[in-house]
Amino acid sequence: MQSREILDCHRLLCPMPVIRVQDQVARMQPGDELEAVCTDPGAMNDIPAWCRINGHEVLDVRDQGDEYIVVIRVGEED
């Protein structure tokens, strides 16, 4: 069964949001979804770039005022 998790990346600056996403994805299964909630606007570019390199799908990227949300679907392991 697929799951959806929310990862709190408030007050973390680059590169910590990407590192936290990487660590969380390592504990998840292909097809699971992860929503990273960040306060660093750089995460809107950094997390999708990391996903492209590592084979994960970006489902949504949005700016909600003082929060930046990136939703990804975990890809298959290499």
Biopython code that builds the backbone (N, CA, C, O; Angstrom):
import numpy as np
from Bio.PDB.StructureBuilder import StructureBuilder

atoms = [
    (1, "MET", "N", (0.843, -1.179, 0.000)),
    (1, "MET", "CA", (0.000, 0.000, 0.000)),
    (1, "MET", "C", (0.890, 1.245, 0.000)),
    (1, "MET", "O", (1.877, 1.318, 0.733)),
    (2, "GLN", "N", (0.528, 2.212, -0.826)),
    (2, "GLN", "CA", (1.296, 3.437, -0.911)),
    (2, "GLN", "C", (0.964, 4.352, 0.249)),
    (2, "GLN", "O", (-0.143, 4.330, 0.787)),
    (3, "SER", "N", (1.940, 5.154, 0.622)),
    (3, "SER", "CA", (1.720, 6.087, 1.719)),
    (3, "SER", "C", (2.074, 7.501, 1.272)),
    (3, "SER", "O", (2.747, 7.702, 0.261)),
    (4, "ARG", "N", (1.612, 8.460, 2.037)),
    (4, "ARG", "CA", (1.969, 9.864, 1.818)),
    (4, "ARG", "C", (2.436, 10.416, 3.154)),
    (4, "ARG", "O", (1.724, 10.335, 4.155)),
    (5, "GLU", "N", (3.628, 10.973, 3.160)),
    (5, "GLU", "CA", (4.196, 11.518, 4.380)),
    (5, "GLU", "C", (4.473, 12.999, 4.203)),
    (5, "GLU", "O", (4.697, 13.475, 3.090)),
    (6, "ILE", "N", (4.456, 13.718, 5.309)),
    (6, "ILE", "CA", (4.779, 15.136, 5.317)),
    (6, "ILE", "C", (6.081, 15.315, 6.084)),
    (6, "ILE", "O", (6.236, 14.813, 7.197)),
    (7, "LEU", "N", (7.014, 16.039, 5.472)),
    (7, "LEU", "CA", (8.322, 16.272, 6.069)),
    (7, "LEU", "C", (8.443, 17.753, 6.415)),
    (7, "LEU", "O", (8.343, 18.614, 5.541)),
    (8, "ASP", "N", (8.656, 18.034, 7.675)),
    (8, "ASP", "CA", (8.788, 19.413, 8.161)),
    (8, "ASP", "C", (10.228, 19.884, 7.972)),
    (8, "ASP", "O", (11.146, 19.409, 8.641)),
    (9, "CYS", "N", (10.405, 20.833, 7.045)),
    (9, "CYS", "CA", (11.735, 21.407, 6.795)),
    (9, "CYS", "C", (11.760, 22.890, 7.147)),
    (9, "CYS", "O", (12.554, 23.652, 6.595)),
    (10, "HIS", "N", (10.892, 23.294, 8.066)),
    (10, "HIS", "CA", (10.867, 24.697, 8.496)),
    (10, "HIS", "C", (12.212, 25.100, 9.081)),
    (10, "HIS", "O", (12.847, 24.326, 9.797)),
    (11, "ARG", "N", (12.639, 26.321, 8.769)),
    (11, "ARG", "CA", (13.846, 26.942, 9.316)),
    (11, "ARG", "C", (15.145, 26.251, 8.900)),
    (11, "ARG", "O", (16.200, 26.531, 9.470)),
    (12, "LEU", "N", (15.083, 25.354, 7.915)),
    (12, "LEU", "CA", (16.299, 24.716, 7.417)),
    (12, "LEU", "C", (16.755, 25.436, 6.154)),
    (12, "LEU", "O", (15.950, 25.725, 5.269)),
    (13, "LEU", "N", (18.047, 25.722, 6.080)),
    (13, "LEU", "CA", (18.609, 26.394, 4.915)),
    (13, "LEU", "C", (19.366, 25.391, 4.052)),
    (13, "LEU", "O", (19.785, 24.335, 4.527)),
    (14, "CYS", "N", (19.533, 25.731, 2.798)),
    (14, "CYS", "CA", (20.235, 24.905, 1.825)),
    (14, "CYS", "C", (21.590, 24.487, 2.396)),
    (14, "CYS", "O", (22.309, 25.330, 2.933)),
    (15, "PRO", "N", (21.944, 23.239, 2.296)),
    (15, "PRO", "CA", (21.303, 22.152, 1.566)),
    (15, "PRO", "C", (20.436, 21.237, 2.424)),
    (15, "PRO", "O", (20.058, 20.156, 1.973)),
    (16, "MET", "N", (20.115, 21.641, 3.643)),
    (16, "MET", "CA", (19.438, 20.738, 4.581)),
    (16, "MET", "C", (18.074, 20.229, 4.107)),
    (16, "MET", "O", (17.786, 19.053, 4.329)),
    (17, "PRO", "N", (17.215, 21.033, 3.468)),
    (17, "PRO", "CA", (15.944, 20.454, 3.000)),
    (17, "PRO", "C", (16.149, 19.267, 2.045)),
    (17, "PRO", "O", (15.452, 18.258, 2.145)),
    (18, "VAL", "N", (17.107, 19.397, 1.126)),
    (18, "VAL", "CA", (17.375, 18.297, 0.189)),
    (18, "VAL", "C", (17.920, 17.086, 0.938)),
    (18, "VAL", "O", (17.544, 15.954, 0.633)),
    (19, "ILE", "N", (18.778, 17.302, 1.891)),
    (19, "ILE", "CA", (19.344, 16.184, 2.661)),
    (19, "ILE", "C", (18.246, 15.475, 3.448)),
    (19, "ILE", "O", (18.212, 14.246, 3.495)),
    (20, "ARG", "N", (17.357, 16.236, 4.062)),
    (20, "ARG", "CA", (16.245, 15.618, 4.801)),
    (20, "ARG", "C", (15.331, 14.832, 3.866)),
    (20, "ARG", "O", (14.887, 13.735, 4.204)),
    (21, "VAL", "N", (15.047, 15.399, 2.681)),
    (21, "VAL", "CA", (14.230, 14.682, 1.692)),
    (21, "VAL", "C", (14.933, 13.387, 1.290)),
    (21, "VAL", "O", (14.304, 12.331, 1.234)),
    (22, "GLN", "N", (16.210, 13.464, 1.014)),
    (22, "GLN", "CA", (16.976, 12.273, 0.619)),
    (22, "GLN", "C", (16.912, 11.205, 1.700)),
    (22, "GLN", "O", (16.684, 10.032, 1.402)),
    (23, "ASP", "N", (17.112, 11.597, 2.949)),
    (23, "ASP", "CA", (17.073, 10.642, 4.060)),
    (23, "ASP", "C", (15.692, 10.011, 4.203)),
    (23, "ASP", "O", (15.583, 8.809, 4.443)),
    (24, "GLN", "N", (14.632, 10.816, 4.056)),
    (24, "GLN", "CA", (13.274, 10.294, 4.190)),
    (24, "GLN", "C", (12.927, 9.358, 3.036)),
    (24, "GLN", "O", (12.345, 8.296, 3.254)),
    (25, "VAL", "N", (13.278, 9.742, 1.816)),
    (25, "VAL", "CA", (12.994, 8.911, 0.640)),
    (25, "VAL", "C", (13.657, 7.545, 0.776)),
    (25, "VAL", "O", (13.099, 6.541, 0.335)),
    (26, "ALA", "N", (14.829, 7.499, 1.375)),
    (26, "ALA", "CA", (15.546, 6.230, 1.557)),
    (26, "ALA", "C", (14.751, 5.254, 2.418)),
    (26, "ALA", "O", (14.956, 4.044, 2.325)),
    (27, "ARG", "N", (13.850, 5.760, 3.251)),
    (27, "ARG", "CA", (13.032, 4.908, 4.126)),
    (27, "ARG", "C", (11.666, 4.589, 3.516)),
    (27, "ARG", "O", (10.855, 3.902, 4.137)),
    (28, "MET", "N", (11.410, 5.087, 2.302)),
    (28, "MET", "CA", (10.088, 4.932, 1.685)),
    (28, "MET", "C", (10.141, 3.925, 0.538)),
    (28, "MET", "O", (11.217, 3.513, 0.105)),
    (29, "GLN", "N", (8.971, 3.542, 0.062)),
    (29, "GLN", "CA", (8.848, 2.575, -1.020)),
    (29, "GLN", "C", (8.532, 3.287, -2.333)),
    (29, "GLN", "O", (7.940, 4.366, -2.319)),
    (30, "PRO", "N", (8.917, 2.698, -3.469)),
    (30, "PRO", "CA", (8.534, 3.286, -4.756)),
    (30, "PRO", "C", (7.011, 3.477, -4.828)),
    (30, "PRO", "O", (6.240, 2.599, -4.442)),
    (31, "GLY", "N", (6.611, 4.628, -5.325)),
    (31, "GLY", "CA", (5.193, 4.957, -5.423)),
    (31, "GLY", "C", (4.678, 5.772, -4.251)),
    (31, "GLY", "O", (3.636, 6.419, -4.361)),
    (32, "ASP", "N", (5.393, 5.754, -3.125)),
    (32, "ASP", "CA", (5.004, 6.585, -1.985)),
    (32, "ASP", "C", (5.180, 8.055, -2.338)),
    (32, "ASP", "O", (5.979, 8.400, -3.208)),
    (33, "GLU", "N", (4.434, 8.915, -1.660)),
    (33, "GLU", "CA", (4.537, 10.349, -1.885)),
    (33, "GLU", "C", (5.065, 11.049, -0.633)),
    (33, "GLU", "O", (4.750, 10.678, 0.497)),
    (34, "LEU", "N", (5.874, 12.067, -0.879)),
    (34, "LEU", "CA", (6.459, 12.854, 0.200)),
    (34, "LEU", "C", (6.185, 14.323, -0.072)),
    (34, "LEU", "O", (6.475, 14.831, -1.156)),
    (35, "GLU", "N", (5.623, 15.000, 0.920)),
    (35, "GLU", "CA", (5.377, 16.431, 0.841)),
    (35, "GLU", "C", (6.367, 17.120, 1.773)),
    (35, "GLU", "O", (6.297, 16.965, 2.992)),
    (36, "ALA", "N", (7.294, 17.887, 1.187)),
    (36, "ALA", "CA", (8.276, 18.633, 1.963)),
    (36, "ALA", "C", (7.766, 20.059, 2.131)),
    (36, "ALA", "O", (7.501, 20.752, 1.149)),
    (37, "VAL", "N", (7.632, 20.492, 3.378)),
    (37, "VAL", "CA", (7.154, 21.840, 3.698)),
    (37, "VAL", "C", (8.364, 22.629, 4.196)),
    (37, "VAL", "O", (8.907, 22.351, 5.265)),
    (38, "CYS", "N", (8.776, 23.622, 3.396)),
    (38, "CYS", "CA", (10.026, 24.336, 3.644)),
    (38, "CYS", "C", (9.772, 25.828, 3.829)),
    (38, "CYS", "O", (8.734, 26.353, 3.427)),
    (39, "THR", "N", (10.740, 26.498, 4.445)),
    (39, "THR", "CA", (10.713, 27.957, 4.530)),
    (39, "THR", "C", (11.823, 28.582, 3.700)),
    (39, "THR", "O", (11.859, 29.804, 3.552)),
    (40, "ASP", "N", (12.724, 27.784, 3.158)),
    (40, "ASP", "CA", (13.795, 28.268, 2.291)),
    (40, "ASP", "C", (13.303, 28.225, 0.846)),
    (40, "ASP", "O", (13.044, 27.141, 0.325)),
    (41, "PRO", "N", (13.168, 29.382, 0.183)),
    (41, "PRO", "CA", (12.655, 29.380, -1.189)),
    (41, "PRO", "C", (13.539, 28.602, -2.165)),
    (41, "PRO", "O", (13.066, 28.174, -3.218)),
    (42, "GLY", "N", (14.801, 28.418, -1.832)),
    (42, "GLY", "CA", (15.694, 27.635, -2.686)),
    (42, "GLY", "C", (15.255, 26.195, -2.843)),
    (42, "GLY", "O", (15.620, 25.536, -3.817)),
    (43, "ALA", "N", (14.479, 25.699, -1.900)),
    (43, "ALA", "CA", (14.000, 24.313, -1.969)),
    (43, "ALA", "C", (13.120, 24.080, -3.187)),
    (43, "ALA", "O", (13.019, 22.953, -3.671)),
    (44, "MET", "N", (12.481, 25.138, -3.692)),
    (44, "MET", "CA", (11.603, 24.996, -4.853)),
    (44, "MET", "C", (12.391, 24.612, -6.108)),
    (44, "MET", "O", (11.822, 24.055, -7.047)),
    (45, "ASN", "N", (13.685, 24.901, -6.131)),
    (45, "ASN", "CA", (14.549, 24.488, -7.237)),
    (45, "ASN", "C", (15.421, 23.303, -6.865)),
    (45, "ASN", "O", (15.648, 22.404, -7.675)),
    (46, "ASP", "N", (15.910, 23.308, -5.627)),
    (46, "ASP", "CA", (16.872, 22.286, -5.212)),
    (46, "ASP", "C", (16.262, 20.891, -5.145)),
    (46, "ASP", "O", (16.868, 19.929, -5.618)),
    (47, "ILE", "N", (15.077, 20.768, -4.566)),
    (47, "ILE", "CA", (14.455, 19.439, -4.426)),
    (47, "ILE", "C", (14.073, 18.876, -5.795)),
    (47, "ILE", "O", (14.374, 17.711, -6.058)),
    (48, "PRO", "N", (13.420, 19.647, -6.689)),
    (48, "PRO", "CA", (13.149, 19.103, -8.029)),
    (48, "PRO", "C", (14.418, 18.705, -8.791)),
    (48, "PRO", "O", (14.416, 17.705, -9.509)),
    (49, "ALA", "N", (15.496, 19.475, -8.644)),
    (49, "ALA", "CA", (16.753, 19.113, -9.310)),
    (49, "ALA", "C", (17.272, 17.779, -8.780)),
    (49, "ALA", "O", (17.714, 16.927, -9.551)),
    (50, "TRP", "N", (17.216, 17.605, -7.468)),
    (50, "TRP", "CA", (17.644, 16.339, -6.860)),
    (50, "TRP", "C", (16.774, 15.184, -7.376)),
    (50, "TRP", "O", (17.278, 14.093, -7.643)),
    (51, "CYS", "N", (15.463, 15.434, -7.513)),
    (51, "CYS", "CA", (14.548, 14.400, -8.006)),
    (51, "CYS", "C", (14.898, 13.977, -9.429)),
    (51, "CYS", "O", (14.897, 12.786, -9.740)),
    (52, "ARG", "N", (15.197, 14.945, -10.293)),
    (52, "ARG", "CA", (15.558, 14.620, -11.682)),
    (52, "ARG", "C", (16.799, 13.738, -11.728)),
    (52, "ARG", "O", (16.859, 12.783, -12.502)),
    (53, "ILE", "N", (17.776, 14.055, -10.906)),
    (53, "ILE", "CA", (19.028, 13.295, -10.885)),
    (53, "ILE", "C", (18.799, 11.878, -10.358)),
    (53, "ILE", "O", (19.453, 10.935, -10.803)),
    (54, "ASN", "N", (17.866, 11.730, -9.406)),
    (54, "ASN", "CA", (17.691, 10.453, -8.706)),
    (54, "ASN", "C", (16.459, 9.659, -9.115)),
    (54, "ASN", "O", (16.157, 8.639, -8.496)),
    (55, "GLY", "N", (15.745, 10.100, -10.136)),
    (55, "GLY", "CA", (14.651, 9.305, -10.686)),
    (55, "GLY", "C", (13.343, 9.370, -9.922)),
    (55, "GLY", "O", (12.565, 8.416, -9.944)),
    (56, "HIS", "N", (13.087, 10.485, -9.245)),
    (56, "HIS", "CA", (11.820, 10.660, -8.541)),
    (56, "HIS", "C", (10.971, 11.681, -9.297)),
    (56, "HIS", "O", (11.506, 12.547, -9.990)),
    (57, "GLU", "N", (9.668, 11.578, -9.164)),
    (57, "GLU", "CA", (8.740, 12.428, -9.908)),
    (57, "GLU", "C", (8.259, 13.587, -9.038)),
    (57, "GLU", "O", (7.815, 13.377, -7.909)),
    (58, "VAL", "N", (8.346, 14.796, -9.556)),
    (58, "VAL", "CA", (7.821, 15.971, -8.863)),
    (58, "VAL", "C", (6.352, 16.104, -9.237)),
    (58, "VAL", "O", (6.022, 16.272, -10.411)),
    (59, "LEU", "N", (5.467, 16.030, -8.245)),
    (59, "LEU", "CA", (4.026, 16.111, -8.477)),
    (59, "LEU", "C", (3.501, 17.530, -8.354)),
    (59, "LEU", "O", (2.548, 17.900, -9.040)),
    (60, "ASP", "N", (4.114, 18.333, -7.484)),
    (60, "ASP", "CA", (3.623, 19.693, -7.244)),
    (60, "ASP", "C", (4.714, 20.531, -6.596)),
    (60, "ASP", "O", (5.463, 20.049, -5.746)),
    (61, "VAL", "N", (4.792, 21.777, -7.005)),
    (61, "VAL", "CA", (5.673, 22.756, -6.372)),
    (61, "VAL", "C", (4.846, 24.017, -6.222)),
    (61, "VAL", "O", (4.337, 24.546, -7.210)),
    (62, "ARG", "N", (4.706, 24.506, -4.997)),
    (62, "ARG", "CA", (3.889, 25.703, -4.814)),
    (62, "ARG", "C", (4.416, 26.587, -3.697)),
    (62, "ARG", "O", (5.034, 26.132, -2.735)),
    (63, "ASP", "N", (4.141, 27.865, -3.873)),
    (63, "ASP", "CA", (4.520, 28.903, -2.932)),
    (63, "ASP", "C", (3.265, 29.275, -2.157)),
    (63, "ASP", "O", (2.294, 29.752, -2.746)),
    (64, "GLN", "N", (3.271, 29.068, -0.866)),
    (64, "GLN", "CA", (2.122, 29.397, -0.016)),
    (64, "GLN", "C", (2.522, 30.495, 0.957)),
    (64, "GLN", "O", (2.477, 30.303, 2.172)),
    (65, "GLY", "N", (2.912, 31.643, 0.423)),
    (65, "GLY", "CA", (3.300, 32.750, 1.287)),
    (65, "GLY", "C", (4.659, 32.531, 1.895)),
    (65, "GLY", "O", (5.675, 32.693, 1.220)),
    (66, "ASP", "N", (4.695, 32.163, 3.171)),
    (66, "ASP", "CA", (5.978, 31.954, 3.840)),
    (66, "ASP", "C", (6.394, 30.486, 3.874)),
    (66, "ASP", "O", (7.368, 30.130, 4.536)),
    (67, "GLU", "N", (5.657, 29.635, 3.161)),
    (67, "GLU", "CA", (6.017, 28.222, 3.051)),
    (67, "GLU", "C", (6.140, 27.842, 1.581)),
    (67, "GLU", "O", (5.444, 28.375, 0.717)),
    (68, "TYR", "N", (7.036, 26.915, 1.329)),
    (68, "TYR", "CA", (7.269, 26.402, -0.011)),
    (68, "TYR", "C", (7.073, 24.893, 0.055)),
    (68, "TYR", "O", (7.730, 24.196, 0.828)),
    (69, "ILE", "N", (6.156, 24.408, -0.772)),
    (69, "ILE", "CA", (5.761, 22.999, -0.720)),
    (69, "ILE", "C", (6.254, 22.292, -1.981)),
    (69, "ILE", "O", (6.052, 22.777, -3.094)),
    (70, "VAL", "N", (6.897, 21.153, -1.798)),
    (70, "VAL", "CA", (7.306, 20.315, -2.912)),
    (70, "VAL", "C", (6.784, 18.908, -2.617)),
    (70, "VAL", "O", (7.086, 18.325, -1.575)),
    (71, "VAL", "N", (5.997, 18.376, -3.550)),
    (71, "VAL", "CA", (5.441, 17.035, -3.396)),
    (71, "VAL", "C", (6.091, 16.142, -4.451)),
    (71, "VAL", "O", (6.103, 16.462, -5.640)),
    (72, "ILE", "N", (6.628, 15.021, -3.988)),
    (72, "ILE", "CA", (7.295, 14.101, -4.923)),
    (72, "ILE", "C", (6.735, 12.684, -4.762)),
    (72, "ILE", "O", (6.201, 12.310, -3.718)),
    (73, "ARG", "N", (6.882, 11.921, -5.840)),
    (73, "ARG", "CA", (6.575, 10.476, -5.794)),
    (73, "ARG", "C", (7.892, 9.752, -5.893)),
    (73, "ARG", "O", (8.688, 10.014, -6.795)),
    (74, "VAL", "N", (8.127, 8.838, -4.965)),
    (74, "VAL", "CA", (9.372, 8.084, -4.916)),
    (74, "VAL", "C", (9.454, 7.162, -6.133)),
    (74, "VAL", "O", (8.514, 6.430, -6.444)),
    (75, "GLY", "N", (10.600, 7.218, -6.810)),
    (75, "GLY", "CA", (10.817, 6.377, -7.980)),
    (75, "GLY", "C", (11.365, 5.004, -7.599)),
    (75, "GLY", "O", (11.588, 4.695, -6.428)),
    (76, "GLU", "N", (11.570, 4.202, -8.626)),
    (76, "GLU", "CA", (12.137, 2.866, -8.428)),
    (76, "GLU", "C", (13.607, 2.985, -8.044)),
    (76, "GLU", "O", (14.298, 3.915, -8.461)),
    (77, "GLU", "N", (14.062, 2.056, -7.264)),
    (77, "GLU", "CA", (15.469, 2.046, -6.881)),
    (77, "GLU", "C", (16.298, 1.622, -8.079)),
    (77, "GLU", "O", (15.839, 0.861, -8.932)),
    (78, "ASP", "N", (17.539, 2.128, -8.135)),
    (78, "ASP", "CA", (18.446, 1.768, -9.238)),
    (78, "ASP", "C", (18.900, 0.341, -9.119)),
    (78, "ASP", "O", (19.665, -0.135, -9.957)),
]
sb = StructureBuilder()
sb.init_structure("model")
sb.init_model(0)
sb.init_chain("A")
sb.init_seg("    ")
for serial, (resi, resn, name, xyz) in enumerate(atoms, 1):
    if name == "N":
        sb.init_residue(resn, " ", resi, " ")
    sb.init_atom(name, np.array(xyz, "f"), 0.0, 1.0, " ", f" {name:<3s}", serial, name[0])
structure = sb.get_structure()
